[in-house]
Amino acid sequence: MYQNKAIQILKTFSAQEMRQMADFVASPFFNKNETVTLLFGILMECHPDFTAPIIERERLFTAVLGDIPYDEQKLRYLLTDLTKLIEEFICYKAVDEEVLFKYHLLLYSYRQRGLDKPFINTMKQAEKLLESWPRRDVSHAFYQYLIEEDKYRFTSVQKEHLLESNLQSVVDNLDKYFILNKMRYSAEIINNRNVVAINYRLFLYEEIMNHLRHNPLDHVPAAKIYYNIILTLTEPENKQHYDTLLELLKEHKDLFSQDELFDMYVYAKNFSIRKINNGHTEFMKELFNLYKVILGNRIIFRENYLSQWDYKNIIYLGLRLEEYEWVKGFIHDYNESLDPRYRKNAYTYNMAYYHFFKGEYDETLTMLRSVEFTDVYYHLDSKSLLLKTYYELEATEAFFSLVEAFKVYIKRNKQIPAHQKSNYNNLIKYVTKLYKWKLNPRKNLDELAAEMERTKPIADIIWLRKKLEEVRQIDAKITGTWRK
C-alpha cells in the first residue's frame, strides 16, 4: 500500500482525532481547497490501518481527481498540502493541551497590541493557575519563568510601575528552571557515561552541585530529587542516597508528570541493577518491590503500554526470587498491556523462561522454537537460555554445537555493544568449563571458582554460581568415594 508522510501521521490518530481533523480540513479558515478535503475524506475511510486498495497511488489519484491522466506530481502536491494541514492540526492540539503556554501566548499578544487591561486580567488568571497547578516539575518552572518574563516586559514599559518591577522574580525563576534542567540532563549524561564511551561535556556542573551543597533548594522537590539522583550515580557505594531518593519519590510523586516521574524511577531501578550486576544479590528483592510500586501506580507505563523489556525484567526477578505463582499470573495478566507488535514474542520467550525455572526443560525448548529474533537482545537471551537448557538436559552434542554458533554470532554481530559481548562470551566460557568438568571431573574447582569471581562482567552469574555449587557437591561425593 502507498505510504507517505500524511498517512504515517494519520496512523497515530485516534478515531476522535480523525473526526476533529475532518472539521479542521472542512473549515474555510484553514483550508479552501476542496480537492484536499475530498482527499482527506477518502483517507479517513481507510483509518486506522490504511490497507484499503484505494490508497494505491493511481487509484487514489483517480478517486480524487477523476478520469484524467495520472500525474504523480499533482498527487504529491495534494498530499503535501494535506500534510501541512495535518501538521497545523497537531500543533493546535499540542498548544491546546498546554494551558500555561496558551496563557503565555495570550499575554504576548495583548502586550504586542497594547491591550493593558486584558493583559492585567489575564496575568492574574495565569498567576492563579500557576499557584494551583498540581505539578511542580521542570515544565512548571519553565512556565513560571515565561509568565514572570511576560509580566516584566509589560511593566518595564509602564513608567509608573518601575518601582514594582518583578525583575528579581524573573531571574530567580530563570535560575530555578536552568538548575533543574541542568541537573536533569547532567544525570542523563553521567548515566550514559556508565553505558557508552562518549566524552560529554558538563559545563557548570561542578559549580551547580557545589552551590546546591551549600544552598539546597529544599523548597523545590524536583531539585532535591535530581540532586539525590546524581549522588546515586556519583557515589553508588552510599545506599543512603538511594533510600533518600525513594522517600522523596514516594512523598512527591503527585507533583510530576508521568513521563518525568518514570524517568526519575528509572534511576532508582538502575541503582539496584548496578548493585545486582556487582554481585549484591540482596538488591534483587529491593528491585522487585520497586517494580511492584511503579507497576501498581502505572508509573511504568508509557503511552498506555508496558515495555516488553520491563515485562521481561519483572518476570526474571520474580523467577529468581521463586515467586512462581505470582510470575505466572503476571505473564498472563499483563501480556495485553504490551504493544500489540511485541505481545506474542514476549509471551513466548517469557513462558520459556518460566518453564526453565520450573525445571520443565522440554517445554522450554518447545517455547523457544517459536521465539522470533526481532531484536538482538532477544537473540542473545534466547541463545543463552537455550545453552543453559542443553546444559541441564546434558545434551552434549547440541550443547557444544550451540557454543560454537553462539560465539560466531557474538563475534560477527556489530549491533552488540562491546560490554555485552564480554558479558555473553564470559557466560559461554564458564558454562562450557563447568560442562567439561562434568564430563571429566578432575580439575580443581577452587581455581575455577576463583577465576570466575575475578571475571567481570558475566551474564547470568547467579545461575553460574548455582551450577558451580552443584558440581562441588558432585566433586565431594566423588572425593568421598575415592577415600573409602
Secondary structure, DSSP 8 states (H G I E B T S, - for coil): ----HHHHHHTT--HHHHHHHHHHHH-TTT---HHHHHHHHHHHHTTTT---GGGSHHHHHHHHH-SS---HHHHHHHHHHHHHHHHHHHHHHHHHH-HHHHHHHHHHHHHHTT-HHHHHHHHHHHHHHHHH-S--SHHHHHHHHHHHHHHHHHHHT-GGGGGG--HHHHHHHHHHHHHHHHHHHHHHHHHHHTTS------TTHHHHHHHHHHS--TT-HHHHHHHHHHHHHH-TT-HHHHHHHHHHHHHHGGGS-HHHHHHHHHHHHHHHHHHHHTT-TTHHHHHHHHHHHHHHTTTT-BTTBB-HHHHHHHHHHHHHTT-HHHHHHHHHHHGGGB-TTTHHHHHHHHHHHHHHHTT-HHHHHHHHTT----SHHHHHHHHHHHHHHHHHHT-HHHHHHHHHHHHHHHHH-TTS-HHHHHHHHHHHHHHHHHHHHHHSTTS-HHHHHHHHHHS---TTHHHHHHHHHHHHHHHHHHHHHHH-
